[in-house]
Amino acid sequence: MKQSHFTLIALFLLVLVFIIATLFHDAGKEEQQAQRAADNNTALIKDYSVKAGSPTAKVTIVEFLDPACGTCAQFHPFVKQLMQQYPGKVNLVVRYLPFHKGSDQMVAMLEAARKQNKFWEVLELMFDTQSQWTVNHVAQPEVFWNFIDRAGVDAARIKQDMSDPAIMNIIQQDLADGKLLGADKTPSFFVNGKPLPSFGFKQLQTLVDTEVSANY
């Protein structure tokens, strides 16, 4: 057999070993994350957490998000679609991981808007205008003030309510809970306490479908 053939076989075997090792590593990582979520189940939902959908739904999506996260904006309509696909069967819990610089102020705006029952309107507006107030992954809250009136809020009251110390406590608690659960990126999803086995729209759809089938 020619030396070139030996080289090709050796390269093939090296690639095969690498693929197998990667698969085992990923499987082990997924198992660890699932166990971590199970061990810290009480960290998934807090009494103060924003919720949407039927309170009697048997399938709950917990989403850790950042208003300045582009991927969060992309996933938002998909999450709404999932809830519409299973009316009354799937609900949503929102938690915060403001990893981007300046995002803590965006969260503060959301929580202040929540006091006016305008949380979802402001979140939608943030995602719709995100490209205009986020530059190089840095949030610019001062720019978003130019848009906030579109959500039908009392902007002056929001500026006042943003300083409520309870809001910073919520942010700190969500960050701590996210760390406990292994949520190190945004968005991070858990469906009935189970983390996504891998990231993606299809994976979230599959996990929700599975939980709906198991519970209804």
Buried (B, 14 or more C-beta within 10 A) or exposed (E): EEEEEEEEEEEEEEEEEEEEEEEEEEEEEBEEBBEBBEEBEEBBBEEEBBBBBBEEBBBBBBBBBBBBBBEBBEBBEEBBEBBEEBEEBBBBBBBBBBBBEBBBBBBBBBBBBBBBEBBBBBBBBBBEBBEEBBEEBEBBBEBBBEBBEEBEBBBEEBBEBBEBEEBBEBBEBBBEBBEBBBBEBBBBBBBBBBBBBEBEEEEBBBBBBBBBEEEE
